[in-house]
Amino acid sequence: MFERSSTHSALDRVFITLDNALRTLSGASHASRPCPTPMTPGATLDSAQRRLSGALMRVNQVGEVCAQALYDAQALVTKDACLKRQLEAAAREESDHLAWTQQRLRELGAHTSLLNPLWYAGAFGLGLLAGRAGDAVSLGFVVETERQVERHLQGHLERLPPQDAASHAIVRQMQADEARHAQQAQAAGAVELPRLVRLAMRLAAGVMTRTAHYI
């Protein structure tokens, strides 16, 4: 298995990126941190509650697929070794999220999105565009993405069945990590993206989340 490292050559990075893409889409990601668990176990979910939790966690898993693509693309094109390490460190934490959401989907008897390859490709392309626009813009893209994800996760915390303590624990940790990634990107020199770009990002995310809820 390849590991992310800023010491690799450009060609190595391409192969590592391809390997990461295959692992992300095949469900072979492994968490480096234990999956968050609730302090007290929740109640047994009925079939409707399981379907709702499964749909919401599928959307969250899609978000983590996109996060892998975004961070890998941005790390691939930046020339700044410090920024590359920061992006790769964030991507490793997002790998934890990916593994946790995949595990929870299995526990709920739910499937991952059938459109994950499409989501990955689209996010990777956006990451390349952001990275090519310069490091400050790339960091700004991270800030805006993570802020939107943080709000999205808050919405899921409000919609998840109260009995689903396991999903709540995972989403709360994900939300904390996303907020920290945004803060780190802001501190590293992010610029605020134009309003129309931020609006376009929200609209695209809305299409993705509504589709992934069912497919």
BELNORWO-V229522 format. One record per backbone hydrogen bond with DSSP energy under -1.0 kcal/mol. CO is the residue of the C=O (numbers start at 0). NH is the residue of the N-H. If there is no record, write none. Layout:
co	nh
CO	NH
CO	NH
This chain:
co	nh
4	7
8	12
9	13
10	14
11	15
12	16
13	17
14	18
15	19
16	20
17	21
18	22
19	23
20	24
21	25
22	27
45	49
46	50
47	51
48	52
49	53
50	54
51	55
52	56
53	57
54	58
55	59
56	60
57	61
58	62
59	63
60	64
61	65
62	66
63	67
64	68
65	69
66	70
67	71
68	72
69	73
70	74
71	75
72	76
73	77
79	83
80	84
81	85
82	86
83	87
84	88
85	89
86	90
87	91
88	92
89	93
90	94
91	95
92	96
93	97
94	98
95	99
96	100
97	101
98	102
99	103
100	104
101	105
102	106
103	107
104	109
112	115
114	118
115	119
116	120
117	121
118	122
119	123
120	124
121	125
122	126
123	127
124	128
125	129
126	130
127	131
128	132
130	133
133	137
134	138
135	139
135	190
136	140
137	141
138	142
139	143
140	144
141	145
142	146
143	147
144	148
145	149
146	150
147	151
148	152
149	153
150	154
151	155
152	156
153	157
154	158
155	159
160	163
162	164
163	167
164	168
165	169
166	170
167	171
168	172
169	173
170	174
171	175
172	176
173	177
174	178
175	179
176	180
177	181
178	182
179	183
180	184
181	185
182	186
183	187
184	189
185	188
193	197
194	198
195	199
196	200
197	201
198	202
199	203
200	204
201	205
202	206
203	207
204	208
205	209
206	210
207	211
208	212
210	213
210	214
214	113
